Structures are given as C-alpha cells and as structure tokens.
Amino acid sequence: MSEADAQKKAAGAAAAALVESGMVVGLGTGSTAAWFVRALGERGLDVTCVATSLATEELATSVGLKVAQLGETREIDLTVDGADEVGPGLALIKGGGAALLREKLVWEASRRCVVIADAGKVVKTLGRYPLPIEVVAFGHKTIAARICDVLAEFEIGMAPRLRAKDGQPVRTDGGNLIYDAACGRIEEPASLAAALKSITGVVDHGLFLDLAEQALIGAPDGVTTLEP
Ligand code: 5RP
C-alpha cells in the first residue's frame, strides 16, 4: 500500500470511530471515503446510511450497511467524505470522482460534515486541482463558453475541459457532464462559487465552502485534526 493510501485508510478509520449506533450517516465518494465505508462496515453498528453515489451505495451494501435514499430518513447526523483539496478555513475542492452534486446535496442535509484526506491534499490556496463544474448536457458547449467568461472575470485564463474517459464524455450519476477548470489559484472562492452558480445550465461546482466542520488528515505519524 502506498503512503498516501495508508494515510487515507487511517483517516477513514478515525472517522468511523466518530459514528455511534442509531445515527444516520452520509457516505462520501472516492478512494478515501471507501476506506471510511469499509471501516464503518467492520464496526457492525446499527446505522442507516445515505450514499453520495451509486458506487458508494454498492460498496456500502456489500459491507453490510443499511442504505436509504436522501430524504427517506430523518436528518443526517454526520457525513464523512474525501476531498481533492483542503484549503484554509476548510474550504474544499471536490468532484474529482464526478459525484459533486449528490455529495453537496448530502452535505447540505447533514448536521455535521467531516472531511477525510491524505496530507497531500492540504493546500494554502485552492486551485491547483482543476475545479469540477457539473453542467446539463443540452447546449453544454454554450454553457462552457459562459463559464469561460466568468473565469476570465476572475483572471483565470484557461478554458475548462470536458471530462472524458475512454474517448467518451463522463456522465455523472444524474446524467450530467463535467467540465474541469484549471484555475491555478482561486483567490476569491466565495465570489467565484456564486458567479459559477448563477450560470444557467451549471448544476453545481466543486467548491465546498463553510460546510466542513472538521478535517481528519492522515499523516506519516498519525491522524491530525483541522478545524476551520
Ligand atoms: C468525488 C470526490 C472525492 O471525495 C475526491 O475526488 C477525493 O477522492 P479520493 O479520496 O479518491 O482522493 O469529491 O466526487
């Protein structure tokens, strides 16, 4: 196992220790969240889970967790999820796994959100990781042009790139497309988030601001806790 994977696993296990029987738990998406899901399954608690993707739902079921759909449970007590970047104030970039919309819906429906990551994800300024932006498929090239205009207002010159795999556009669980915007540095995350959200056809973006209450960061010598 690589050092980064060991850190992800340790962070996932530390987060699983926060869960108590009777809780409703939001399950993130990605390789770090998968460690959390496995560790939670091993604890054998009586919990109800809400998954942020079909892949996570499948994993959760396979490790014996009870899964319900968003809106079918009482309020979610705790959501644990990974991130692509963890910036100052626990501002995050998410969506590398194309699950950002369902993730944000579940995060926003949660009383408490904890982000888990390896130490390599912690940054001083967001933007080194390309910002995922989910758009509807209809007219997506026109939407991308408008995203370009908005990015230019923030002095971000690179055109967003349509995410593709094996020569085909990646579809999210909701059937949408993802554009990745190589921002370099995001100096004003809140303003950029609002501007992107105002574009018709943009479903959501991967800036998760003022949502994470705590970060559990794997490190070579254990797990560190960060607060906003
Ligand atoms: C999925 C996400 C993931 O949490 C993010 O991409 C981190 O993934 P990993 O834990 O595999 O590094 O936002 O949409």
Residues whose N, C-alpha, C, O or C-beta is under 5 A from the ligand:
A	BS01	5RP	T29 G30 S31 T32 A33 D81 G82 A83 D84 K94 G95 G96 G97 A98 A99 L100
